[in-house]
Amino acid sequence: MVPALSIAERVDEVRRRIALACERSGRSLEEIALVAVTKGVASWAIQQAAAAAIRDFAENRVQEAQTKRPEFSRLADHLTWHLVGHLQTNKVKTALELFDIIHSVDSLHLAEAISRRATKPVPVFLEVNIARELTKFGLSPDKLDRDASAIALLPNLDLRGLMTVAPQAAQAEHSRPHFRRLREAAERLGLLELSMGMSDDFEVAIEEGATHVRIGRAIFGERG
């Protein structure tokens, strides 16, 4: 039986693949933030990823972050925490206490709630349902320009870019048109950052302009 890779080895392999994707697309490694998604991941595994020089971590749920964050208080000055899952308006206050960046602003209503609760500018990404999937949250591509213009005017929001979750696909290449459309939308809006690409398709996302890739399984393995 082949021994399972350690988390440090998995991190090294992901970084190698990121480097190759950057080389193929003529980009610099410094343009890409590797965000480790820790949904369902034990604290010891997060500690190992931090020891492998991961500095950006993401959670999908506010409640899970509440239980984990206190364990990393001594690393508070070194780690950045991202919220990448759906945020309910009644959890905005808690989310602002736990997260440094919110990737999943999926409505004008939510953006207004964050703006009201925030006491300083909050870096945010607008989540776009780029493939118009009925089961996913996100701003409609058809209304994105209007909604983004309104959100950009809200106080205490630092609008960084756009985010999307591509549809599940048998091959990573099938995600390319969705990532390309998100990049084109960001360019049209004058936004510089793109949060897109996960374990199955992050290399294609980088080739299409991703600045933040959200990697869970490729770092931490399958979760139960």
BANUMAR-244317 format. One record per atom (N, C-alpha, C): residue in three letters; atom name; x, y, z. Coordinates in Angstrom, 2 decimals. Atoms other than C-alpha are relative to their C-alpha. Layout:
residues N
type_atom_east_north_up
ALA_CA_X_Y_Z
...
END
This chain:
residues 224
type_atom_east_north_up
MET_N_0.85_-1.20_0.00
MET_CA_0.00_0.00_0.00
MET_C_0.89_1.25_0.00
VAL_N_-0.76_-1.25_0.07
VAL_CA_1.31_3.45_-0.93
VAL_C_-0.43_0.90_1.16
PRO_N_0.36_-0.85_-1.13
PRO_CA_1.47_5.71_2.16
PRO_C_-0.72_1.27_-0.48
ALA_N_0.70_-1.24_0.33
ALA_CA_-0.91_8.67_2.15
ALA_C_0.96_1.18_0.12
LEU_N_-0.84_-1.19_-0.06
LEU_CA_0.71_12.02_1.48
LEU_C_-0.32_0.78_1.27
SER_N_0.23_-0.90_-1.14
SER_CA_1.17_14.31_4.46
SER_C_-0.62_1.30_-0.51
ILE_N_0.58_-1.29_0.39
ILE_CA_-0.56_17.68_4.47
ILE_C_1.08_0.90_-0.60
ALA_N_-1.09_-0.82_0.55
ALA_CA_2.80_19.38_3.89
ALA_C_0.33_-0.42_-1.42
GLU_N_-0.27_0.49_1.36
GLU_CA_3.38_17.19_0.84
GLU_C_-1.12_0.40_-0.95
ARG_N_1.14_-0.42_0.84
ARG_CA_-0.11_17.97_-0.47
ARG_C_0.10_1.49_-0.32
VAL_N_-0.17_-1.45_0.23
VAL_CA_0.53_21.69_-0.02
VAL_C_1.08_0.24_-1.04
ASP_N_-1.08_-0.15_0.98
ASP_CA_3.80_21.38_-1.93
ASP_C_-0.48_-0.37_-1.40
GLU_N_0.50_0.42_1.31
GLU_CA_2.02_19.53_-4.75
GLU_C_-0.96_1.03_-0.58
VAL_N_0.91_-1.05_0.48
VAL_CA_-0.72_22.17_-4.99
VAL_C_0.79_1.21_-0.46
ARG_N_-0.82_-1.15_0.39
ARG_CA_1.90_24.91_-5.09
ARG_C_0.74_-0.27_-1.31
ARG_N_-0.67_0.36_1.26
ARG_CA_3.76_23.04_-7.83
ARG_C_-0.98_0.16_-1.17
ARG_N_1.01_-0.11_1.07
ARG_CA_0.56_22.85_-9.90
ARG_C_-0.38_1.45_-0.26
ILE_N_0.25_-1.43_0.17
ILE_CA_-0.13_26.53_-9.28
ILE_C_1.12_0.64_-0.81
ALA_N_-1.15_-0.56_0.70
ALA_CA_3.38_27.38_-10.48
ALA_C_-0.03_-0.37_-1.48
LEU_N_0.08_0.43_1.40
LEU_CA_2.91_25.35_-13.67
LEU_C_-1.12_0.74_-0.73
ALA_N_1.10_-0.74_0.62
ALA_CA_-0.45_27.02_-14.36
ALA_C_0.40_1.44_-0.26
CYS_N_-0.50_-1.37_0.20
CYS_CA_1.19_30.42_-13.88
CYS_C_0.96_0.06_-1.18
GLU_N_-0.97_0.04_1.11
GLU_CA_3.99_29.45_-16.25
GLU_C_-0.71_-0.11_-1.34
ARG_N_0.74_0.17_1.26
ARG_CA_1.52_28.32_-18.91
ARG_C_-0.71_1.28_-0.43
SER_N_0.80_-1.19_0.33
SER_CA_-0.44_31.56_-18.69
SER_C_0.77_1.30_0.12
GLY_N_-0.82_-1.20_-0.06
GLY_CA_2.46_33.97_-18.30
GLY_C_-0.29_0.88_1.20
ARG_N_0.32_-0.76_-1.21
ARG_CA_1.51_34.98_-14.78
ARG_C_1.07_-0.23_1.06
SER_N_-0.94_0.11_-1.11
SER_CA_3.49_35.50_-11.59
SER_C_-0.65_-0.73_1.16
LEU_N_0.51_0.69_-1.19
LEU_CA_3.12_33.26_-8.54
LEU_C_-0.53_0.99_1.04
GLU_N_0.39_-0.99_-1.01
GLU_CA_2.78_36.42_-6.45
GLU_C_-1.43_0.50_-0.23
GLU_N_1.37_-0.44_0.28
GLU_CA_-0.57_37.10_-8.14
GLU_C_-1.05_-0.91_0.61
ILE_N_0.95_1.02_-0.40
ILE_CA_-2.17_33.98_-6.66
ILE_C_0.02_-0.21_1.51
ALA_N_0.15_0.34_-1.41
ALA_CA_-3.46_33.56_-3.11
ALA_C_-0.58_-1.40_0.11
LEU_N_0.47_1.36_-0.25
LEU_CA_-3.79_29.93_-2.05
LEU_C_-0.78_0.01_1.31
VAL_N_0.89_-0.04_-1.16
VAL_CA_-6.78_29.78_0.30
VAL_C_-0.40_-1.44_0.33
ALA_N_0.30_1.37_-0.42
ALA_CA_-7.10_26.51_2.23
ALA_C_-1.38_-0.03_0.65
VAL_N_1.37_0.08_-0.50
VAL_CA_-10.75_25.63_2.79
VAL_C_-0.09_-1.10_1.06
THR_N_-0.09_0.90_-1.14
THR_CA_-11.16_24.00_6.19
THR_C_-1.35_-0.53_0.48
LYS_N_1.30_0.57_-0.35
LYS_CA_-14.80_22.92_6.16
LYS_C_0.17_-1.47_0.38
GLY_N_-0.08_1.38_-0.44
GLY_CA_-14.99_19.72_8.20
GLY_C_1.39_-0.49_0.32
VAL_N_-1.39_0.37_-0.23
VAL_CA_-11.24_19.76_8.84
VAL_C_0.34_0.18_1.48
ALA_N_-0.38_-0.07_-1.41
ALA_CA_-9.85_19.04_12.30
ALA_C_1.08_1.06_0.23
SER_N_-0.94_-1.07_-0.32
SER_CA_-7.80_21.68_14.06
SER_C_1.45_-0.43_-0.19
TRP_N_-1.38_0.44_0.17
TRP_CA_-4.64_19.53_14.02
TRP_C_0.44_0.09_-1.46
ALA_N_-0.34_-0.08_1.42
ALA_CA_-4.80_19.43_10.21
ALA_C_0.22_1.45_-0.43
ILE_N_-0.19_-1.43_0.30
ILE_CA_-5.18_23.20_10.03
ILE_C_1.36_0.45_0.53
GLN_N_-1.30_-0.34_-0.57
GLN_CA_-2.15_23.52_12.31
GLN_C_1.13_-0.48_-0.92
GLN_N_-1.03_0.52_0.90
GLN_CA_-0.15_21.33_9.92
GLN_C_0.09_0.85_-1.28
ALA_N_-0.01_-0.86_1.19
ALA_CA_-1.21_23.47_6.94
ALA_C_0.67_1.33_0.32
ALA_N_-0.65_-1.26_-0.40
ALA_CA_-0.16_26.60_8.84
ALA_C_1.51_-0.21_0.12
ALA_N_-1.43_0.30_-0.10
ALA_CA_3.19_24.92_9.56
ALA_C_0.64_-0.13_-1.36
ALA_N_-0.50_0.08_1.38
ALA_CA_3.51_24.41_5.79
ALA_C_-0.09_1.36_-0.70
ALA_N_-0.01_-1.39_0.48
ALA_CA_3.29_28.21_5.41
ALA_C_-1.28_0.42_-0.73
ILE_N_1.30_-0.52_0.45
ILE_CA_-0.40_28.44_4.46
ILE_C_-0.39_1.13_0.94
ARG_N_0.37_-1.15_-0.82
ARG_CA_-1.55_31.84_5.66
ARG_C_-1.46_0.43_-0.21
ASP_N_1.40_-0.34_0.28
ASP_CA_-5.05_32.06_4.15
ASP_C_-0.87_-1.24_0.20
PHE_N_0.89_1.10_-0.29
PHE_CA_-7.80_29.83_5.52
PHE_C_-1.45_0.46_-0.19
ALA_N_1.39_-0.35_0.28
ALA_CA_-11.50_29.70_4.65
ALA_C_-0.94_-0.99_0.65
GLU_N_1.09_0.82_-0.51
GLU_CA_-14.66_28.41_6.25
GLU_C_-1.27_0.29_-0.80
ASN_N_1.28_-0.17_0.67
ASN_CA_-18.09_27.86_4.72
ASN_C_-1.10_0.48_0.93
ARG_N_1.07_-0.29_-0.95
ARG_CA_-20.10_28.33_7.89
ARG_C_0.53_0.81_1.18
VAL_N_-0.35_-0.83_-1.14
VAL_CA_-20.03_30.95_10.61
VAL_C_0.13_-0.85_1.26
GLN_N_0.00_0.79_-1.22
GLN_CA_-20.85_28.37_13.30
GLN_C_1.28_-0.82_0.14
GLU_N_-1.21_0.80_-0.08
GLU_CA_-17.88_26.17_12.42
GLU_C_1.21_0.87_0.30
ALA_N_-1.10_-0.92_-0.28
ALA_CA_-15.54_29.15_12.43
ALA_C_0.02_0.40_1.46
GLN_N_0.08_-0.39_-1.42
GLN_CA_-16.77_30.08_15.91
GLN_C_0.70_-1.02_0.89
THR_N_-0.60_1.03_-0.84
THR_CA_-15.57_26.76_17.29
THR_C_1.51_-0.13_-0.23
LYS_N_-1.42_0.19_0.34
LYS_CA_-12.19_26.81_15.53
LYS_C_0.89_1.21_0.28
ARG_N_-0.85_-1.18_-0.07
ARG_CA_-10.94_30.38_15.61
ARG_C_0.71_0.18_1.34
PRO_N_-0.71_-0.20_-1.27
PRO_CA_-10.18_30.51_19.37
PRO_C_1.26_-0.84_0.13
GLU_N_-1.17_0.87_-0.09
GLU_CA_-7.71_27.64_18.91
GLU_C_1.21_0.59_-0.73
PHE_N_-1.09_-0.57_0.78
PHE_CA_-5.64_29.83_16.58
PHE_C_0.28_1.45_0.40
SER_N_-0.15_-1.39_-0.45
SER_CA_-5.62_33.03_18.63
SER_C_1.47_0.43_0.01
ARG_N_-1.42_-0.39_-0.06
ARG_CA_-1.82_32.91_19.02
ARG_C_0.57_0.28_-1.39
LEU_N_-0.44_-0.26_1.37
LEU_CA_-1.51_32.98_15.21
LEU_C_-0.81_1.11_-0.66
ALA_N_0.94_-0.97_0.56
ALA_CA_-4.05_35.77_14.78
ALA_C_0.67_1.03_-0.90
ASP_N_-0.69_-1.03_0.79
ASP_CA_-1.47_38.22_13.43
ASP_C_0.59_-0.55_-1.29
HIS_N_-0.66_0.63_1.15
HIS_CA_-0.21_35.73_10.83
HIS_C_-0.97_-0.62_-1.00
LEU_N_0.96_0.68_0.85
LEU_CA_-3.39_34.20_9.40
LEU_C_-1.11_0.94_-0.44
THR_N_1.16_-0.74_0.52
THR_CA_-6.15_35.64_7.24
THR_C_-1.14_-1.00_-0.19
TRP_N_1.15_0.89_0.07
TRP_CA_-9.60_34.10_7.50
TRP_C_-1.04_0.53_-0.99
HIS_N_0.93_-0.34_1.08
HIS_CA_-12.00_34.09_4.55
HIS_C_-1.32_-0.75_0.22
LEU_N_1.30_0.66_0.02
LEU_CA_-15.73_33.33_4.53
LEU_C_-0.36_-0.25_-1.46
VAL_N_0.28_0.33_1.40
VAL_CA_-16.58_31.48_1.31
VAL_C_-1.37_-0.62_-0.19
GLY_N_1.34_0.58_0.11
GLY_CA_-20.03_30.06_2.09
GLY_C_-1.08_1.04_0.17
HIS_N_1.15_-0.90_-0.08
HIS_CA_-23.49_31.57_2.11
HIS_C_-0.11_0.62_1.39
LEU_N_0.13_-0.74_-1.25
LEU_CA_-23.96_34.22_4.80
LEU_C_-1.42_0.52_0.16
GLN_N_1.33_-0.52_-0.31
GLN_CA_-27.36_34.84_6.36
GLN_C_0.14_1.36_0.68
THR_N_-0.11_-1.36_-0.54
THR_CA_-28.07_38.43_7.34
THR_C_0.01_0.01_1.52
ASN_N_0.03_0.01_-1.46
ASN_CA_-28.75_37.44_10.95
ASN_C_1.32_-0.46_0.62
LYS_N_-1.32_0.40_-0.50
LYS_CA_-25.16_36.17_11.23
LYS_C_1.10_0.97_-0.41
VAL_N_-0.99_-0.96_0.50
VAL_CA_-23.45_39.24_9.76
VAL_C_0.89_0.51_1.12
LYS_N_-0.79_-0.56_-1.10
LYS_CA_-22.37_40.67_13.12
LYS_C_1.08_-0.99_0.44
THR_N_-0.98_1.01_-0.40
THR_CA_-20.69_37.41_14.13
THR_C_1.05_-0.22_-1.07
ALA_N_-0.95_0.20_1.11
ALA_CA_-19.12_36.96_10.70
ALA_C_1.05_1.10_-0.03
LEU_N_-0.94_-1.11_0.02
LEU_CA_-17.52_40.39_10.92
LEU_C_1.04_-0.13_1.13
GLU_N_-0.94_0.21_-1.10
GLU_CA_-15.91_39.38_14.22
GLU_C_0.99_-1.13_-0.31
LEU_N_-0.78_1.21_0.24
LEU_CA_-14.53_36.13_12.78
LEU_C_0.86_0.05_-1.27
PHE_N_-0.63_0.08_1.32
PHE_CA_-13.51_36.83_9.18
PHE_C_0.62_1.34_-0.41
ASP_N_-0.67_-1.19_0.53
ASP_CA_-11.12_39.24_7.50
ASP_C_-0.51_0.38_-1.37
ILE_N_0.46_-0.20_1.37
ILE_CA_-12.54_38.84_3.98
ILE_C_-1.25_-0.84_-0.22
ILE_N_1.23_0.74_0.32
ILE_CA_-16.01_37.82_2.76
ILE_C_-0.09_-0.16_-1.51
HIS_N_0.03_0.30_1.44
HIS_CA_-16.10_36.12_-0.65
HIS_C_-1.43_-0.17_-0.54
SER_N_1.31_0.49_0.41
SER_CA_-19.82_35.36_-0.72
SER_C_-1.12_1.02_0.18
VAL_N_1.07_-1.02_-0.01
VAL_CA_-21.75_38.63_-0.93
VAL_C_-0.88_-0.26_-1.22
ASP_N_0.80_0.51_1.10
ASP_CA_-24.59_37.26_-3.01
ASP_C_-1.29_0.77_-0.25
SER_N_1.18_-0.82_0.25
SER_CA_-27.22_40.01_-2.84
SER_C_0.26_1.42_0.48
LEU_N_-0.07_-1.38_-0.46
LEU_CA_-27.62_43.76_-2.44
LEU_C_-0.46_0.09_1.45
HIS_N_0.52_0.02_-1.36
HIS_CA_-29.60_43.06_0.72
HIS_C_1.09_-0.39_1.00
LEU_N_-1.08_0.43_-0.89
LEU_CA_-26.67_41.21_2.29
LEU_C_1.09_1.07_0.07
ALA_N_-1.03_-1.06_0.02
ALA_CA_-24.21_43.91_1.21
ALA_C_-0.43_1.17_0.89
GLU_N_0.50_-1.09_-0.84
GLU_CA_-26.40_46.54_2.90
GLU_C_0.09_-0.37_1.48
ALA_N_-0.08_0.45_-1.39
ALA_CA_-26.50_44.47_6.10
ALA_C_1.45_0.05_0.49
ILE_N_-1.41_-0.07_-0.38
ILE_CA_-22.70_44.17_6.13
ILE_C_0.43_1.44_0.19
SER_N_-0.35_-1.41_-0.08
SER_CA_-22.34_47.88_5.49
SER_C_-0.51_0.64_1.29
ARG_N_0.58_-0.56_-1.23
ARG_CA_-24.63_48.73_8.41
ARG_C_0.75_-0.46_1.24
ARG_N_-0.62_0.58_-1.19
ARG_CA_-22.84_46.43_10.84
ARG_C_1.49_0.30_0.11
ALA_N_-1.46_-0.16_-0.01
ALA_CA_-19.23_47.10_9.84
ALA_C_0.41_1.33_0.62
THR_N_-0.53_-1.22_-0.60
THR_CA_-17.17_49.63_11.74
THR_C_1.26_0.48_-0.72
LYS_N_-1.14_-0.38_0.82
LYS_CA_-14.34_49.70_9.20
LYS_C_-0.18_-0.68_-1.36
PRO_N_0.17_0.60_1.33
PRO_CA_-13.98_48.85_5.48
PRO_C_0.27_-1.50_0.00
VAL_N_-0.11_1.46_0.05
VAL_CA_-14.55_45.13_4.91
VAL_C_0.30_-0.42_-1.44
PRO_N_-0.26_0.51_1.35
PRO_CA_-12.89_43.49_1.88
PRO_C_-1.05_-1.04_-0.37
VAL_N_1.04_0.93_0.43
VAL_CA_-15.61_41.69_-0.08
VAL_C_0.15_-0.33_-1.48
PHE_N_0.19_0.43_1.38
PHE_CA_-16.13_39.73_-3.27
PHE_C_-1.50_-0.17_-0.23
LEU_N_1.39_0.25_0.37
LEU_CA_-19.47_39.61_-5.06
LEU_C_-0.09_-1.40_-0.61
GLU_N_0.18_1.33_0.54
GLU_CA_-20.58_36.03_-5.61
GLU_C_-0.98_0.06_-1.17
VAL_N_0.82_-0.04_1.22
VAL_CA_-21.96_35.60_-9.13
VAL_C_-0.38_-1.44_-0.37
ASN_N_0.47_1.31_0.46
ASN_CA_-24.09_32.63_-10.17
ASN_C_0.18_-0.03_-1.51
ILE_N_-0.37_-0.23_1.39
ILE_CA_-22.28_32.68_-13.48
ILE_C_-0.67_-1.00_-0.95
ALA_N_0.63_1.03_0.84
ALA_CA_-23.88_29.45_-14.77
ALA_C_-1.51_-0.04_0.18
ARG_N_1.45_-0.10_-0.24
ARG_CA_-27.36_30.43_-13.54
ARG_C_-0.60_-1.31_0.51
GLU_N_0.49_1.25_-0.57
GLU_CA_-27.75_27.23_-11.52
GLU_C_-1.06_0.28_1.06
LEU_N_1.11_-0.26_-0.91
LEU_CA_-31.03_27.06_-9.62
LEU_C_0.33_-0.35_1.44
THR_N_-0.33_0.45_-1.34
THR_CA_-29.42_25.35_-6.62
THR_C_1.08_0.83_0.68
LYS_N_-1.10_-0.78_-0.56
LYS_CA_-26.74_28.00_-6.04
LYS_C_-0.40_1.44_0.28
PHE_N_0.17_-1.42_-0.30
PHE_CA_-26.65_31.42_-4.46
PHE_C_0.86_0.82_-0.96
GLY_N_-0.84_-0.88_0.80
GLY_CA_-25.21_34.41_-6.26
GLY_C_-0.80_1.05_-0.74
LEU_N_0.62_-1.05_0.81
LEU_CA_-25.97_37.59_-8.11
LEU_C_-0.22_-0.50_-1.42
SER_N_0.28_0.37_1.39
SER_CA_-27.55_37.15_-11.51
SER_C_0.96_0.73_-0.93
PRO_N_-0.87_-0.69_0.97
PRO_CA_-25.13_37.87_-14.37
PRO_C_-0.73_1.13_-0.73
ASP_N_0.77_-1.00_0.73
ASP_CA_-27.93_39.84_-16.03
ASP_C_-0.15_1.30_0.79
LYS_N_0.20_-1.17_-0.85
LYS_CA_-28.20_42.22_-13.06
LYS_C_1.28_0.42_0.70
LEU_N_-1.25_-0.23_-0.71
LEU_CA_-24.57_42.25_-12.02
LEU_C_0.46_1.44_-0.07
ASP_N_-0.48_-1.38_0.13
ASP_CA_-23.67_45.67_-13.39
ASP_C_-0.78_0.94_0.90
ARG_N_0.85_-0.86_-0.84
ARG_CA_-26.62_47.32_-11.63
ARG_C_0.30_-0.22_1.47
ASP_N_-0.21_0.30_-1.42
ASP_CA_-26.07_45.52_-8.32
ASP_C_1.40_0.40_0.45
ALA_N_-1.37_-0.35_-0.36
ALA_CA_-22.30_46.02_-8.34
ALA_C_0.16_1.51_0.16
SER_N_-0.07_-1.47_-0.10
SER_CA_-22.72_49.76_-8.94
SER_C_-0.60_0.48_1.30
ALA_N_0.65_-0.39_-1.25
ALA_CA_-25.10_50.03_-5.98
ALA_C_0.85_-0.41_1.21
ILE_N_-0.81_0.49_-1.11
ILE_CA_-22.87_47.94_-3.70
ILE_C_1.28_0.82_0.15
ALA_N_-1.25_-0.78_-0.05
ALA_CA_-19.76_49.95_-4.62
ALA_C_-0.18_1.33_0.73
LEU_N_0.28_-1.28_-0.65
LEU_CA_-21.44_53.05_-3.18
LEU_C_-0.24_-0.12_1.50
LEU_N_0.29_0.20_-1.42
LEU_CA_-22.12_51.52_0.24
LEU_C_1.23_0.30_0.85
PRO_N_-1.15_-0.26_-0.89
PRO_CA_-19.94_52.71_3.13
PRO_C_0.48_-1.28_0.67
ASN_N_-0.63_1.10_-0.74
ASN_CA_-17.57_50.34_4.93
ASN_C_0.11_-1.30_-0.78
LEU_N_-0.26_1.16_0.84
LEU_CA_-17.26_47.96_1.99
LEU_C_1.16_0.31_-0.93
ASP_N_-1.13_-0.11_0.92
ASP_CA_-14.01_47.46_0.09
ASP_C_-0.21_-1.06_-1.08
LEU_N_0.36_0.95_1.05
LEU_CA_-15.20_45.84_-3.14
LEU_C_1.25_-0.39_-0.79
ARG_N_-1.25_0.45_0.59
ARG_CA_-12.25_43.75_-4.31
ARG_C_-0.19_-0.66_-1.37
GLY_N_0.13_0.76_1.23
GLY_CA_-13.65_41.55_-7.05
GLY_C_-1.23_-0.88_-0.03
LEU_N_1.13_0.91_0.19
LEU_CA_-15.95_38.72_-8.10
LEU_C_0.41_-1.41_0.39
MET_N_-0.21_1.39_-0.39
MET_CA_-16.32_35.13_-6.93
MET_C_-1.06_-0.86_-0.67
THR_N_0.99_0.96_0.49
THR_CA_-18.00_32.07_-8.41
THR_C_0.42_-1.41_0.35
VAL_N_-0.22_1.44_-0.12
VAL_CA_-18.36_28.33_-7.96
VAL_C_-0.47_-0.61_-1.31
ALA_N_0.36_0.58_1.30
ALA_CA_-18.28_26.57_-11.32
ALA_C_-0.84_-1.26_0.22
PRO_N_0.77_1.24_-0.10
PRO_CA_-20.75_23.74_-11.96
PRO_C_0.92_-1.21_0.06
GLN_N_-0.77_1.25_0.00
GLN_CA_-19.53_20.24_-11.22
GLN_C_0.11_-0.53_-1.42
ALA_N_-0.24_0.45_1.37
ALA_CA_-18.00_18.79_-14.35
ALA_C_0.94_-1.19_0.01
ALA_N_-0.85_1.18_0.11
ALA_CA_-16.33_15.60_-15.48
ALA_C_1.45_0.37_-0.29
GLN_N_-1.35_-0.44_0.34
GLN_CA_-13.31_17.54_-16.75
GLN_C_0.16_1.47_0.37
ALA_N_-0.26_-1.38_-0.41
ALA_CA_-11.70_20.73_-15.47
ALA_C_-0.19_0.98_-1.14
GLU_N_0.10_-0.89_1.16
GLU_CA_-11.68_22.16_-18.98
GLU_C_-1.42_0.51_-0.20
HIS_N_1.39_-0.43_0.15
HIS_CA_-15.48_22.34_-18.87
HIS_C_-0.32_1.25_0.82
SER_N_0.21_-1.20_-0.83
SER_CA_-15.17_25.08_-16.24
SER_C_0.52_1.27_-0.66
ARG_N_-0.66_-1.16_0.58
ARG_CA_-13.15_27.36_-18.51
ARG_C_-0.97_1.09_-0.48
PRO_N_0.89_-1.07_0.46
PRO_CA_-16.09_29.19_-20.17
PRO_C_-0.60_0.81_1.15
HIS_N_0.59_-0.70_-1.15
HIS_CA_-17.56_30.03_-16.75
HIS_C_1.02_0.94_0.62
PHE_N_-1.04_-0.85_-0.54
PHE_CA_-14.26_31.37_-15.43
PHE_C_0.29_1.18_-0.93
ARG_N_-0.27_-1.07_0.97
ARG_CA_-13.74_33.35_-18.62
ARG_C_-1.07_1.08_0.08
ARG_N_1.10_-0.98_-0.10
ARG_CA_-17.16_34.99_-18.32
ARG_C_0.13_0.83_1.27
LEU_N_-0.17_-0.77_-1.24
LEU_CA_-16.43_35.96_-14.72
LEU_C_1.12_1.01_-0.16
ARG_N_-1.11_-0.93_0.22
ARG_CA_-13.10_37.50_-15.74
ARG_C_-0.44_1.17_-0.88
GLU_N_0.48_-1.06_0.89
GLU_CA_-14.77_39.45_-18.53
GLU_C_-0.93_0.96_0.74
ALA_N_0.88_-0.86_-0.80
ALA_CA_-17.41_40.72_-16.09
ALA_C_0.81_0.89_0.93
ALA_N_-0.84_-0.78_-0.89
ALA_CA_-14.73_41.82_-13.63
ALA_C_0.73_1.11_-0.75
GLU_N_-0.67_-1.01_0.81
GLU_CA_-12.84_43.62_-16.37
GLU_C_-0.96_1.14_-0.37
ARG_N_1.00_-1.01_0.36
ARG_CA_-16.01_45.40_-17.43
ARG_C_-0.30_0.94_1.17
LEU_N_0.31_-0.78_-1.20
LEU_CA_-16.59_46.56_-13.84
LEU_C_1.23_0.68_0.59
GLY_N_-1.23_-0.60_-0.52
GLY_CA_-12.96_47.56_-13.29
GLY_C_0.46_-0.62_1.30
LEU_N_-0.41_0.71_-1.21
LEU_CA_-12.45_44.96_-10.56
LEU_C_1.21_-0.89_-0.30
LEU_N_-1.30_0.61_0.27
LEU_CA_-9.00_43.41_-10.20
LEU_C_0.16_-1.42_0.51
GLU_N_-0.21_1.29_-0.64
GLU_CA_-9.50_40.24_-8.15
GLU_C_-1.12_-0.98_-0.34
LEU_N_0.94_1.06_0.37
LEU_CA_-11.18_36.93_-8.96
LEU_C_0.21_-1.20_0.92
SER_N_-0.03_1.17_-0.86
SER_CA_-11.97_34.22_-6.42
SER_C_-0.73_-1.12_-0.74
MET_N_0.62_1.08_0.78
MET_CA_-12.53_31.11_-8.52
MET_C_1.01_-1.13_-0.14
GLY_N_-0.86_1.18_0.12
GLY_CA_-11.20_27.60_-8.85
GLY_C_0.11_-0.73_1.32
MET_N_-0.09_0.84_-1.18
MET_CA_-11.28_24.70_-6.39
MET_C_0.86_-1.22_-0.35
SER_N_-0.95_1.11_0.17
SER_CA_-9.51_21.34_-6.10
SER_C_-0.03_-0.62_-1.39
ASP_N_0.12_0.68_1.29
ASP_CA_-10.84_19.98_-9.39
ASP_C_0.34_0.88_-1.21
ASP_N_-0.11_-0.86_1.18
ASP_CA_-10.36_23.04_-11.59
ASP_C_0.85_1.26_0.22
PHE_N_-0.70_-1.25_-0.31
PHE_CA_-7.99_25.57_-10.00
PHE_C_1.04_0.38_-1.04
GLU_N_-1.00_-0.34_1.01
GLU_CA_-5.38_25.31_-12.74
GLU_C_-0.62_0.74_-1.18
VAL_N_0.72_-0.69_1.06
VAL_CA_-7.89_26.29_-15.40
VAL_C_-0.40_1.40_0.47
ALA_N_0.39_-1.31_-0.54
ALA_CA_-9.10_29.10_-13.14
ALA_C_1.18_0.97_-0.03
ILE_N_-1.19_-0.86_0.04
ILE_CA_-5.55_30.46_-12.86
ILE_C_0.29_0.44_-1.42
GLU_N_-0.23_-0.36_1.41
GLU_CA_-5.15_30.33_-16.62
GLU_C_-0.98_1.05_-0.48
GLU_N_1.02_-0.97_0.39
GLU_CA_-8.34_32.40_-16.86
GLU_C_-0.01_1.25_0.88
GLY_N_-0.13_-1.27_-0.72
GLY_CA_-7.25_35.03_-14.34
GLY_C_-0.27_-0.03_1.49
ALA_N_0.26_0.06_-1.44
ALA_CA_-8.00_33.77_-10.81
ALA_C_1.14_0.65_0.79
THR_N_-0.99_-0.53_-0.95
THR_CA_-6.24_35.68_-8.02
THR_C_-0.08_-0.73_1.34
HIS_N_0.19_0.78_-1.22
HIS_CA_-7.64_33.51_-5.21
HIS_C_-0.57_-1.37_-0.40
VAL_N_0.53_1.34_0.25
VAL_CA_-8.05_29.73_-5.50
VAL_C_-0.31_-0.62_1.36
ARG_N_0.52_0.50_-1.27
ARG_CA_-10.04_27.95_-2.78
ARG_C_0.13_-1.53_0.00
ILE_N_-0.38_1.42_0.10
ILE_CA_-8.54_24.49_-2.14
ILE_C_-0.27_-0.71_1.32
GLY_N_0.25_0.81_-1.18
GLY_CA_-9.90_21.95_0.32
GLY_C_0.53_-1.40_-0.14
ARG_N_-0.33_1.43_0.11
ARG_CA_-9.68_18.30_-0.75
ARG_C_1.43_-0.24_-0.44
ALA_N_-1.37_0.23_0.49
ALA_CA_-6.35_18.63_-2.59
ALA_C_1.05_0.24_1.09
ILE_N_-0.90_-0.20_-1.12
ILE_CA_-4.77_19.78_0.68
ILE_C_-0.28_-0.95_1.16
PHE_N_0.36_0.75_-1.19
PHE_CA_-6.70_17.94_3.37
PHE_C_-0.52_-1.41_-0.27
GLY_N_0.52_1.31_0.33
GLY_CA_-7.90_14.87_1.50
GLY_C_-1.51_-0.05_0.10
GLU_N_1.45_0.17_-0.07
GLU_CA_-11.40_13.47_1.41
GLU_C_-0.47_0.15_1.44
ARG_N_0.60_-0.15_-1.32
ARG_CA_-13.63_14.42_4.32
ARG_C_-1.25_-0.85_0.09
GLY_N_1.15_0.86_-0.20
GLY_CA_-16.31_12.23_5.79
GLY_C_-1.32_0.73_-0.04
END
